[in-house]
Amino acid sequence: DTAVSQTPKYLVTQMGNDKSIKCEQNLGHDTMYWYKQDSKKFLKIMFSYNNKELIINETVPNRFSPKSPDKAHLNLHINSLELGDSAVYFCASSQFGTGVYEQYFGPGTRLTVT
Amino acid sequence: AQTVTQSQPEMSVQEAETVTLSCTYDTSESDYYLFWYKQPPSRQMILVIRQEAYKQQNATENRFSVNFQKAAKSFSLKISDSQLGDAAMYFCAYKGAGTASKLTFGTGTRLQVTL
């Protein structure tokens, strides 16, 4: 059973298009995250939701919009894709308040913008 | 802002030997958590080990152990009896207490394991 899943795993699209990446976790966690890993492997948080509320919103272009329909899902919509958006995007989840703060990551979505 | 520094971009170890990956961090918080994540070529991020700052005892998970020096703000990872499957990128990460505290990663160390 996959704990944190993302779809699609690979996404190739042209500049200017709009695309979405979906994330689901079956761990019962209350907090979910989106990270971007660039070509140099640097991982940086983009957004975090706790109980469907946005709690972390890093400096990312407003073309990126997260949406959390419920605690188990956090989707990422990207408008007007640019070449610089090419990266691997990771979803993660954790449970706040248990004293155990590790985050569990999905398999990543490799986005290639041509 | 918290920063995490991994000064070794690449390391190499022979199979069955021991290797230590370095990590230092900067914070003004007293309560926080430290992690090592492994990213093999499959790109899956796998939690290797975690350390709570309030615990003086170093965390251990099978062949993986840490040397946590709170005063020096150092958090190194020791891999004993290295195996070919240990070859991966290793990321050190810091998280403060609190829901809104973000997980900050270092730049990673690529570990090669040779026969």
Interface residues (C-beta under 8 A of the other chain):
Chain A: T31 Y33 K40 K41 F42 L43 K44 I45 S48 N50 I55 I56 E58 V88 F90 A92 F96 G97 G99 V100 Y101 E102 Q103 Y104 F105 P107 G108 R110
Chain B: Y33 F35 Y37 Q39 S42 R43 Q44 M45 I46 L47 R50 E52 M89 F91 K95 A97 T99 A100 K102 L103 T104 F105 T107 G108
